[in-house]
Amino acid sequence: MNELEIFKKKLLYRSNYRGTKEMDILLSEFVRKYINEFTKEQLNDLDKFLDFEDETIMNYYLHGIVEKNIDKNQISKIFKNYNV
C-alpha cells in the first residue's frame, strides 16, 4: 500500500469517528463519495477540514455560520453544497 492510500485510509477513519453519530454519518459519506476524486492538495485541505470541531462544521453546513475561517478551506465549499 502506497503513502497516498494510507493517507486516504486515515482520512476515512477520521471522518467516521468524530464523536457524534450525526457527524460520523455525514462526514464519512461525504469523504467516501469524493476521496478518490480529490487531488493531493484537496486531500491535504480535507485533513485540515477534519480538524474543525463538529459544531463548527455543522453550523457551517446547516446555517452558513462561519467560524474559525472554515470558509477559507476549499473542501468547505464542496461540503457546503453536498446533499445527503
Secondary structure, DSSP 4 states (H G I P E B T S, - for coil): --HHHHHHHHHHHHHH-SSSHHHHHHHHHHHHHHTTT--HHHHHHHHHHTTS-HHHHHHHHHH----TTGGGSHHHHHHHT---
